[in-house]
Amino acid sequence: MTGAAVSQPVEQQERSVGLWGDALRRMRGSPAAIIGGAIIIFFVLMAIFAPFIAPYDPTRGDLGSSYLPPSGEHFFGTNVQGQDVFSRIIFGSRLTLGIAVMSVTIGVTVGSVLGALAGYFRGWIDATIMRGVDIMLSIPGLLLAIAVVSWLGRGAVQIAIAIAIVNVPIFARILRGSLLALRDADYVIAAKSVGVGGPALLLRHMLPNAIGPLIVQATLALATAVVDAAALGFLGLGPPDPRTPEWGAMLSDTYRYLTDAVHLAFFPGIAIVLAVLGFNLLGDGMREALDPKLRR
């Protein structure tokens, strides 16, 4: 009797964990998710505490100290203007990661609204939205982002909007597909049978169960947004002030000095690679935790 009495609350507690609690438990046991999360936390903390970590002003340089190699005084060396590369990478994390987060947030918000409308109402609303999505997906993402930035003008906000526009059709299609798969689910039919319909059915019963793939895609999209932001900065479409520290802009002129100062390309490139790797590992861990088909 005692063993049965003890095991019953434990079983009830395990059953009450739910989908998200179970996913979090699985992510804690995933090496990819742990490593990816640690990398992202590292960059987030670096961006938050940049003024306290950076030893120099990232915008102030000394032409007499140009092309200095990595040393104890300048950990990552200096660039052509004599600016400390280590300090610029630290402050650059604020701008590059900020652009990525802003763009994905806008893309998820707008894409979710369009996907929810298309997946729930169907009919001419679905057809109109999906044809627009198909047209946007037929244009290469980077070319579309370049066109949007060229139209809006240079700047961090403009880059974030351009990347968001590229991501909107992806999120819209993912959420629409998830909602369509749930239309004939037992709990949805049961909710309809007791009179639940309209926005209540969509917001309370369907969206909470369809948002998992969207969260995974948003995490993976952050990696793509970092690359796109760096690519636009590399092409000269970043902030108009050349002194602004941004990882892609730091790579824009390095090809001229690769033979004499390879550190100018190496350290910003490593920062981009690590940030993208962190988001990809975290996204893979979340996908494995949320998708029953991929659980080991």
N, C-alpha and C positions, 0 to 999 in steps of 0.2 A: 504493500500500500504506500509506504513511504517513497519507494523508488518511482512508482507511478505518479504520485503527487508532485514529485520534484520534476519529472520529465515533462509533465503536461505544460507548465508555464514556459519551459524552455522551448517546446515545440510551438507554442502560441507566439512567443517572441520572435522566433525565426520566421514564422509565417507573416508577421506584421511588419517585417523589414521592408517589403515592397520592391518594385523594380529598381528604383534609384539607389536604395540602400544596398541591394544585391550587386548592382553595377559598381558602386563605390568599393565594396568589399573585393570584388574581382580586380578592380584597378589597383588596389593596394598590393595584390599578389602578382601584378604584371610588371616585369622588369622594364619593358618599354615605356609604360606609363610613368613609372617612378623616375626613370632617367629623364624622360621628356619633361615631366613636371619640375624636376630639379633644375634643369637648364632654363626653363621659362621663369621660374622663381628667381634664379640668379640674375637674369636680365632685367626683370621687373624691379628687383631691389637696387640694381645698378642704376636704373633710370630714376628711381625715386631719390636716391641718396647721391646723385651725380655731383652736386656742389661740394659734398663733403669728401668724395672719393678722388675727384680729379685734382691733380696737383697744380694745374695751370689753367688760365683762362683759355677756352678753346678757340676764341675768336682773335686773340692777340698773338702776334708773331714777331719774330726778329729776323730780318733778312740776313743778318750776320750768322745766324744759327741754322741756315737752310741745309737740308739733306743730312742732318746728323744721324748716324746709325743708332740702333737701340743701345742704351747704356743705363747706368744707375741713375742718371739725372733725367733722361727721357727714355722711359721703359720701351716704347715702341718707336723711338726716333722722332724726327721732325719732317715736315713737308717743305715744299718749295718756298712758302712764306715764313718758314721758321716756326710754325705752330706745332704744339705738342700733339702727336698722333694719338697717344693714349688718352689724353683728355678729350679729344674730339670724338673718339669712339665711344667713350662713356656718355658724353652729352648727346651723341648721335643716336644712342639707343632710345632716348626720349622721343625724338622726332620719327624715326623709322618705325618703332613699335607703336607709337601713337597713331601714325597714319594707318598702320595695319588694323589696329583695334577699331578706329573710327570707321574705316571703310567696311569692315565686316559687320559692324553693328548696324550701319545704314543698310547694307545689302540684306542682312537677315530680316530687318524690320520690314522693308519694302517687299522683299521676296516672299516673306511669310504671309503678308496681306494678300498679295496676288495669288499665291498658291492656295491659300485658304478659300478665297472666292472661287477659284477655278475648280478646286476639288470638291467643294460642298454644293455649289449651285448648279454646276454642269451647264448644259445647254449652250446658248450663244455667248454667255459670259466666259465659259471655259474655252470655247473655240476662239474667241477674240484674244484672250490673254495668252493662250498657248501659241497662236500664230505670231504674236509679237515676240514671245520668248524664242520661238524658232528663228525668227529673223535676227535677233540679237546674238543667238548662239552660232549663227552662220558667219559672223564676223570674228576674226581672230581677236582674242582678248586684249593683247598688248596693243594692237593697232587701234582698237576701239578706245583704249585708255589714252593713247597718244592723241587721237582726234579730239577727245573730250578735254584734255588738258590744254591743247592748242586753242580750243574754243573758249574755255573759261579763263585761261591765263595761268602763269606759273604760280606755284605756292603749295604749301602742305595741304591745305583744305581742298584745293582743286584736285590734287592727286588722290586724296581720300575719296572724293566724290566720283572721280573717274574709275577707280578700282571698284567702288561700290556698284556702279552701273554695270560693270563687267560681271559681278557676282550675283546680281539680282535674278537673272533668269535661271541660274543654277539652283538657288534656294527655292524659287517658285516651283520649279519642276519637281524637286525632291519632296516638298511638302504636299504638293498635289498628288503625287504618286502614293505617298503614305496615307493620305485621306481616302483616296479611292480604294485602297486595300482594306480599309476599315469600315467601309460603308455596309458590308454584309456581315460584320462581326456580331457575335451573339449579344454582347452587351449593348451594342448600338441598336439592334433590333428590339431588345428588351426595353431600352429607354424610350424608343418610339412607341412601343405598345402601351406604355403608361402615360403617354401624352407629352413627353419631352420632345421639343423640336426647335427649329430656328437657331438663334445664337447660343442658347443654353446647351443644345446638343453638341454644337461645334466646339464651344469653349470649355465645357465641363467634362465631356466624355470622349471626344475624338482628338482634340489637339494634345492633351496630356499624353496620349498613347502614340501620337504620330510625330512628336517633336524630337525623339531620340536620334533618328538619322540626321535631322537638321543640326543638332548640337555637334554631332561628329563632323559633319561637313563644315560647320563654322570653324571648328578647331583646325581642320586641314586647310581651310581657306586662309587662315591667318598666315600659314607658311607661304602660300602663294602670294598673299598681299605683301609680305616682306620682300619677296623677290621682285614683284611688280614695282613697288615703291623704289627699290634700289635701281631697277632698270630705268625707270623714268628719271631718277636723279642722275644716273650715268649718262643719259641722253641729253642732259642739260635742261630738263623740264621741272627741276626741283625748285626749292626756294630761290627767289630772285637774288638774295644777298649771297654772294659766293663764300662769305665767311661762315655761314650757317653750317654747323656740323651735321652731316647726313651721310650715312654709309655709302649710298650709291653715288652721291656727288663726290665723295672722297676718292672714288675709283675713276672718275671721269678723265683725269689727265695723267693717270699713273703710267699708261702705256708709253709715254714719252721718256720716262725715267726708270724703266724696268732694269736696265743694265747697270745703272748707278745707285738706285735706291729701291730695291725690290720690296722693302718693308712697307712702302706706301701702298702697294696692292695687297700684300700678304695679310696684314692685320685686319683691315676692313673686310676683306673677303672671308677670313676666318669667322668674324663676327656674324656675317650674313649666313654662312653655312651652319654655324651652331644654332642660331635662332630658328632657321628653317628646320633643322634636324629636331630641335626640341618640340616644335609644334607638330611635326609629322609623327614623332614617337608618341606624343600624348594623344593625338588623334587616332592612331592605330590602337592604342590601349583602350580608348573609349569605345571604339567600334567593336573590339573584341568583347568588351564588357556588356555592351548594350544589345548586340546582335546574337540571339540564341544560336544561330547557325555557325558562328565563329567561336563559340565558347569551347574551351578544351576541358 
